[in-house]
Amino acid sequence: QVQLVQSGGGLVQAGGSLRLSCKASGITFPLLTIGWYRQTPGKSRELVAQIFHDGSTNYTDSVKGRFTISRDSGERAAYLHMNNLKADDTAVYYCNAKWLSIDTWGQGTQVTVSP
């Protein structure tokens, strides 16, 4: 069983930076694919960034060059470093962990970017 606890987020001005954290319980952390998703009212959840067990990553086009996803197996944590934030980045951000039958979500955290 994997549980995810998120922290970080908040209110920031456009151009600013934030870091989101996602800490996982369970012994399978090194095998997990960790994704950061975001959702705004009335829209479906969007994959923002993903990091695989081997450290490879992918990003949605709108955040390339601004966001960086990372993981620390010793801390059992994944992070989303967000730089040069824009108003369009405002959303609730969720982390997700997948491996075999595991598909677990964090509780979500609000990121609000003021123009």
Helices and strands as residue ranges (DSSP letters): E 4-8, E 10-13, E 18-24, G 29-31, E 33-39, E 46-51, E 57-59, G 61-63, E 67-72, E 77-82, G 87-89, E 91-99, E 102-105, E 109-114
